[in-house]
Amino acid sequence: MDSVTQIALGAAVGEATAGREADLKAPLWGAAFGLLPDLDVLANPFLTDIQALTMHRSVTHSLMFIALVGVCAAYGLRRFHRDIPVSVGRWGALVVLTLGTHVGLDCLTTYGTQVFWPFSNYPVLHGSVFIVDPLYTVPLATGLLVALRGTAMASARRWANYAGLALSSAYLLFTVVNKAHVTGVFNEALSDSPPERVFTTPTPFNNLLWQGIAETDNGYYVGAYSLLDPDASVDFRSVPKRHDLLGDQWDNPIVKRVRRFSRGYFIVRRAADGALHIHDLRFGRNDVGLTDDGEYLFTYELQMEPDGTVVGITRGKPPFDVTAALLRRFLARILGHPGASSAPSGAGSENRSPAS
């Protein structure tokens, strides 16, 4: 999730764990440790693009990191705050719960979190919540801010914070149940020609409008469904894989990293200048699939030697031209107006599928 949300969650967990004894120091330390795992991005200037891609959410998001930092920080905080009646165990609980909720929340997004590093680089992901979702963050932050207006011993302070945590946690449960329902809708829409697998993920800033990616032998069906749609039909577009363009580089170590990161939901395209691009479908496009000329958010250009060997990648950053017209179409699609969507042609590479 975004850093603001993780700071708010960390502060709320810190307040709930030791706010009565440590007053404002508990949410402040909770906020600090809530942000700590995401500071791994500070290493990016010293890494290649492929290293940065797979390093994020690995070391600092692992169970081993939580355990080691939890023990060290518990004793460190007890020594640093000798005048505060908080035990080593309570400080340790604050740190472990803060780091643990950070990692758990990240696991519900689409990026992938290497919880079991260094024993496994398997990226845990559920894809039930977008990385920025106001309906999760606002109740959490509101409860925390109301709580911090009170004195440390006030029961109203604790209950305001508990209420924020409870409401935001209930919303997360809703997103998990919602994902199960939406996945069923996409599977039913493709029941006449069942795909190999289906991946569903919410679109930006909401949990009503979802994108579904269904894999077939030669491509993917990509469609959208809103909980407010008048019926459960889904209009898909067909996206060819073109994995054959990778040729003998399929098992190249760099390509394998990109393949693993994308969980196999990727397409390959050759640009006008001859360069090969890999597009990760899970993160969608900068037009949310509502226009004819959107660009994929996660695109990697393969850097190749003259003999065709892949030696690196460069991640391109598509332009974000958020217009009032696009926002209106996006809102209309969320509210259940399928006509707001367009069937992107992708320069002739994507076409509307008869599946519905």
C-alpha positions as CSV (number, residue, x, y, z in Angstrom):
1,M,0.0,0.0,0.0
2,D,1.0,3.7,-0.3
3,S,3.3,5.2,2.4
4,V,0.6,7.4,3.9
5,T,-1.6,4.4,4.6
6,Q,1.3,2.4,6.0
7,I,2.2,5.3,8.3
8,A,-1.4,5.6,9.5
9,L,-1.7,1.9,10.1
10,G,1.6,1.8,12.0
11,A,0.6,4.7,14.1
12,A,-2.8,3.1,14.9
13,V,-1.2,-0.2,15.8
14,G,1.4,1.6,18.0
15,E,-1.4,3.5,19.7
16,A,-3.4,0.3,20.3
17,T,-0.4,-1.5,21.7
18,A,1.2,1.0,24.0
19,G,-0.6,4.3,23.8
20,R,-1.9,4.2,27.4
21,E,1.6,3.9,28.8
22,A,3.8,5.7,26.2
23,D,1.3,8.4,25.1
24,L,2.3,10.0,21.8
25,K,5.6,8.1,21.6
26,A,3.7,4.9,20.8
27,P,1.9,6.1,17.6
28,L,5.1,8.0,16.6
29,W,7.2,4.9,16.8
30,G,4.4,2.9,15.2
31,A,4.4,5.4,12.3
32,A,8.2,5.1,12.0
33,F,8.2,1.3,11.9
34,G,5.2,1.4,9.6
35,L,7.3,3.2,7.0
36,L,10.5,1.3,7.6
37,P,9.9,-1.7,5.2
38,D,9.3,0.6,2.2
39,L,12.6,2.4,2.7
40,D,14.1,-0.4,0.6
41,V,13.4,1.9,-2.4
42,L,16.3,4.1,-1.2
43,A,18.6,1.4,-2.6
44,N,17.2,1.8,-6.1
45,P,19.8,4.4,-7.4
46,F,22.5,1.7,-6.7
47,L,20.6,-1.1,-8.5
48,T,19.8,-2.0,-12.0
49,D,16.1,-1.9,-13.1
50,I,15.8,-5.6,-12.8
51,Q,17.4,-5.7,-9.4
52,A,15.2,-2.9,-8.1
53,L,12.1,-4.7,-9.5
54,T,12.7,-7.9,-7.5
55,M,14.4,-6.3,-4.5
56,H,11.4,-4.2,-3.5
57,R,9.3,-6.1,-1.0
58,S,11.8,-8.7,-0.3
59,V,14.4,-8.4,2.5
60,T,12.5,-5.7,4.5
61,H,9.1,-7.4,4.0
62,S,10.2,-10.9,5.2
63,L,9.3,-12.8,8.4
64,M,13.0,-13.0,9.2
65,F,13.3,-9.2,9.0
66,I,10.3,-8.8,11.3
67,A,11.7,-11.1,13.9
68,L,15.2,-9.6,13.9
69,V,14.1,-6.0,14.0
70,G,11.4,-6.8,16.5
71,V,13.9,-8.2,19.0
72,C,16.6,-5.6,18.5
73,A,14.1,-2.7,18.5
74,A,12.4,-4.0,21.7
75,Y,15.6,-3.8,23.7
76,G,16.7,-0.5,22.0
77,L,13.4,1.2,22.7
78,R,13.3,0.0,26.4
79,R,16.8,1.5,26.9
80,F,16.0,4.7,25.0
81,H,12.8,5.3,27.0
82,R,13.9,4.3,30.5
83,D,11.4,6.8,32.0
84,I,8.3,5.2,30.3
85,P,6.7,2.1,32.0
86,V,6.6,0.0,28.9
87,S,8.2,-3.5,29.1
88,V,10.6,-5.0,26.6
89,G,7.8,-7.4,25.6
90,R,5.3,-4.5,25.0
91,W,7.8,-2.6,22.8
92,G,8.5,-5.8,20.9
93,A,4.8,-6.4,20.4
94,L,4.5,-2.8,19.0
95,V,7.3,-3.3,16.5
96,V,6.3,-6.9,15.4
97,L,2.7,-6.0,15.0
98,T,3.5,-2.8,13.1
99,L,5.8,-4.6,10.7
100,G,3.5,-7.6,10.5
101,T,0.4,-5.6,9.6
102,H,2.5,-3.6,7.0
103,V,3.6,-6.9,5.3
104,G,0.1,-8.4,5.6
105,L,-1.5,-5.4,4.0
106,D,1.0,-5.5,1.1
107,C,0.2,-9.2,0.5
108,L,-3.4,-8.2,-0.3
109,T,-2.2,-6.0,-3.2
110,T,-1.0,-7.1,-6.7
111,Y,2.7,-6.4,-6.6
112,G,3.9,-9.5,-4.7
113,T,5.6,-9.7,-1.3
114,Q,8.5,-12.1,-0.6
115,V,7.5,-13.0,2.9
116,F,9.7,-16.1,3.1
117,W,12.9,-14.4,1.9
118,P,15.8,-15.6,2.0
119,F,14.4,-19.2,1.9
120,S,12.1,-18.5,-1.0
121,N,11.6,-15.7,-3.4
122,Y,7.9,-16.7,-4.0
123,P,5.9,-13.4,-4.1
124,V,2.8,-13.7,-2.0
125,L,-0.1,-11.7,-3.4
126,H,-3.9,-11.8,-3.3
127,G,-4.9,-8.8,-5.4
128,S,-8.0,-7.8,-3.4
129,V,-7.2,-4.2,-2.8
130,F,-5.6,-1.4,-4.9
131,I,-2.3,0.1,-3.6
132,V,-4.2,3.4,-2.9
133,D,-7.8,3.0,-1.6
134,P,-9.4,5.9,0.3
135,L,-12.1,3.6,1.7
136,Y,-9.5,1.8,3.7
137,T,-7.3,4.7,4.6
138,V,-9.9,7.4,5.6
139,P,-11.6,5.4,8.4
140,L,-8.2,4.3,9.8
141,A,-6.7,7.8,9.8
142,T,-9.9,9.4,11.1
143,G,-10.0,7.0,14.1
144,L,-6.4,7.7,14.8
145,L,-6.6,11.5,14.5
146,V,-9.7,11.6,16.8
147,A,-7.9,9.4,19.3
148,L,-4.8,11.6,19.4
149,R,-6.9,14.5,20.5
150,G,-7.5,12.8,23.9
151,T,-5.3,12.2,26.9
152,A,-3.3,9.0,27.2
153,M,-5.6,7.5,29.8
154,A,-8.9,8.5,28.3
155,S,-11.0,5.5,27.3
156,A,-12.5,7.5,24.4
157,R,-9.1,7.8,22.9
158,R,-8.6,4.1,22.8
159,W,-12.0,3.3,21.5
160,A,-11.7,5.9,18.7
161,N,-8.6,4.2,17.6
162,Y,-10.1,0.8,17.9
163,A,-13.1,1.9,15.8
164,G,-10.8,3.1,13.0
165,L,-8.9,-0.2,13.1
166,A,-12.1,-2.2,13.1
167,L,-13.7,-0.3,10.2
168,S,-10.6,-0.5,8.0
169,S,-10.1,-4.2,8.8
170,A,-13.8,-4.9,8.0
171,Y,-13.3,-3.2,4.7
172,L,-10.3,-5.4,3.9
173,L,-12.5,-8.5,4.7
174,F,-15.1,-7.0,2.3
175,T,-12.4,-6.8,-0.5
176,V,-11.4,-10.4,0.0
177,V,-15.0,-11.6,-0.2
178,N,-15.6,-9.3,-3.1
179,K,-12.6,-10.7,-5.0
180,A,-14.0,-14.2,-4.6
181,H,-17.4,-13.1,-6.0
182,V,-15.8,-11.2,-8.9
183,T,-13.6,-14.1,-9.8
184,G,-16.7,-16.3,-10.0
185,V,-18.3,-13.7,-12.3
186,F,-15.4,-13.8,-14.7
187,N,-15.2,-17.6,-14.7
188,E,-18.9,-17.9,-15.4
189,A,-18.6,-15.4,-18.3
190,L,-16.0,-17.7,-19.8
191,S,-17.7,-21.0,-19.0
192,D,-18.2,-21.8,-22.7
193,S,-14.4,-21.9,-23.2
194,P,-12.8,-22.2,-19.7
195,P,-9.4,-20.4,-19.5
196,E,-6.3,-22.0,-18.0
197,R,-6.5,-19.5,-15.1
198,V,-8.0,-16.2,-14.2
199,F,-6.5,-13.2,-12.3
200,T,-8.7,-10.5,-10.9
201,T,-7.7,-7.1,-9.4
202,P,-9.5,-3.9,-8.5
203,T,-9.0,-0.8,-10.6
204,P,-7.5,2.4,-9.0
205,F,-8.9,3.9,-5.8
206,N,-12.0,1.7,-5.5
207,N,-13.2,-1.9,-5.0
208,L,-16.3,-1.8,-7.2
209,L,-14.8,-1.9,-10.6
210,W,-12.5,-4.9,-11.3
211,Q,-10.2,-6.1,-14.2
212,G,-10.1,-9.7,-15.1
213,I,-7.3,-11.5,-17.0
214,A,-8.1,-14.9,-18.3
215,E,-5.2,-16.9,-19.9
216,T,-5.6,-19.1,-22.9
217,D,-3.0,-21.0,-25.0
218,N,-2.2,-18.1,-27.3
219,G,-3.3,-15.0,-25.4
220,Y,-5.5,-13.5,-22.7
221,Y,-9.0,-12.2,-22.4
222,V,-9.1,-8.9,-20.6
223,G,-12.4,-7.5,-19.3
224,A,-14.0,-5.3,-16.7
225,Y,-16.8,-5.8,-14.3
226,S,-18.4,-3.5,-11.7
227,L,-20.5,-4.7,-8.8
228,L,-23.0,-2.0,-10.0
229,D,-23.3,-3.5,-13.5
230,P,-26.9,-4.3,-14.5
231,D,-26.0,-7.9,-15.1
232,A,-23.0,-10.3,-14.8
233,S,-22.1,-10.3,-18.5
234,V,-18.5,-9.3,-19.3
235,D,-17.2,-7.8,-22.6
236,F,-13.7,-9.0,-23.2
237,R,-10.9,-8.0,-25.5
238,S,-8.5,-10.6,-26.8
239,V,-4.8,-9.8,-26.3
240,P,-2.2,-12.1,-28.1
241,K,0.7,-13.2,-25.9
242,R,3.4,-13.2,-28.6
243,H,5.7,-15.0,-26.2
244,D,7.3,-16.5,-29.3
245,L,9.1,-13.1,-29.9
246,L,11.4,-14.0,-27.0
247,G,12.8,-16.9,-29.0
248,D,15.8,-18.5,-27.3
249,Q,15.8,-15.8,-24.6
250,W,12.8,-17.4,-22.8
251,D,15.1,-18.9,-20.2
252,N,17.5,-15.9,-20.0
253,P,18.0,-15.1,-16.3
254,I,16.7,-11.5,-16.7
255,V,13.7,-12.6,-18.7
256,K,12.9,-15.3,-16.1
257,R,12.9,-12.6,-13.4
258,V,10.4,-10.6,-15.3
259,R,8.3,-13.6,-16.0
260,R,8.3,-14.6,-12.3
261,F,7.5,-11.1,-11.2
262,S,4.5,-10.9,-13.6
263,R,3.3,-14.3,-12.5
264,G,3.1,-15.2,-16.2
265,Y,0.5,-12.5,-17.0
266,F,2.6,-10.7,-19.6
267,I,2.6,-10.0,-23.4
268,V,5.5,-9.2,-25.7
269,R,5.5,-6.6,-28.4
270,R,8.0,-5.3,-30.9
271,A,8.2,-1.5,-31.0
272,A,8.5,0.5,-34.1
273,D,12.3,0.9,-33.5
274,G,12.7,-2.9,-33.3
275,A,13.0,-3.1,-29.5
276,L,11.2,-5.9,-27.6
277,H,8.8,-4.8,-24.8
278,I,7.3,-6.9,-22.1
279,H,4.0,-5.6,-20.7
280,D,2.8,-6.8,-17.3
281,L,-1.0,-7.0,-17.7
282,R,-1.8,-7.1,-14.0
283,F,-1.3,-3.4,-13.4
284,G,-3.5,-2.3,-16.3
285,R,-3.1,0.7,-18.5
286,N,-2.9,4.5,-17.9
287,D,-6.4,4.9,-19.4
288,V,-7.9,2.1,-17.2
289,G,-9.0,0.4,-20.5
290,L,-11.4,3.2,-21.3
291,T,-9.9,4.6,-24.5
292,D,-8.3,3.3,-27.7
293,D,-4.7,4.4,-27.0
294,G,-3.8,3.5,-23.4
295,E,-0.3,2.5,-22.5
296,Y,0.6,-0.3,-20.1
297,L,1.8,0.9,-16.7
298,F,4.4,-1.7,-16.2
299,T,6.5,-2.0,-19.4
300,Y,10.0,-3.2,-19.7
301,E,12.2,-2.7,-22.7
302,L,14.7,-5.5,-23.2
303,Q,18.3,-4.4,-23.6
304,M,20.0,-6.8,-26.0
305,E,23.5,-7.5,-27.3
306,P,24.0,-7.6,-31.1
307,D,23.7,-11.4,-31.0
308,G,20.2,-11.1,-29.4
309,T,21.2,-11.9,-25.8
310,V,19.2,-10.0,-23.2
311,V,21.6,-8.2,-20.8
312,G,19.2,-5.9,-19.0
313,I,15.8,-4.1,-18.9
314,T,14.7,-0.5,-18.8
315,R,11.3,0.2,-17.3
316,G,9.5,2.9,-19.1
317,K,7.1,5.3,-17.4
318,P,4.0,6.0,-19.5
319,P,2.6,9.5,-19.4
320,F,-0.4,10.2,-17.1
321,D,-2.8,12.5,-19.0
322,V,-5.7,12.5,-16.5
323,T,-8.4,14.6,-18.2
324,A,-11.9,15.5,-16.9
325,A,-13.4,13.4,-19.7
326,L,-11.4,10.3,-18.7
327,L,-12.4,10.8,-15.0
328,R,-16.0,11.1,-16.0
329,R,-15.8,7.9,-18.0
330,F,-14.1,6.1,-15.2
331,L,-16.7,7.2,-12.7
332,A,-19.5,6.1,-15.1
333,R,-17.9,2.7,-15.5
334,I,-17.6,2.3,-11.7
335,L,-21.3,3.1,-11.4
336,G,-22.2,0.3,-13.7
337,H,-22.4,1.9,-17.2
338,P,-20.5,-0.6,-19.5
339,G,-20.9,1.7,-22.4
340,A,-18.3,3.9,-20.8
341,S,-15.7,1.3,-21.8
342,S,-14.0,1.1,-25.2
343,A,-12.6,-2.0,-26.8
344,P,-8.9,-0.9,-27.2
345,S,-7.4,-1.9,-30.5
346,G,-3.8,-1.7,-29.3
347,A,-2.5,-0.7,-32.7
348,G,-4.2,-3.7,-34.2
349,S,-2.9,-6.2,-31.7
350,E,-6.0,-6.4,-29.4
351,N,-9.5,-7.1,-30.6
352,R,-12.9,-7.6,-29.0
353,S,-13.6,-11.2,-28.1
354,P,-16.9,-12.9,-28.6
355,A,-16.6,-14.2,-25.1
356,S,-19.2,-12.6,-22.8
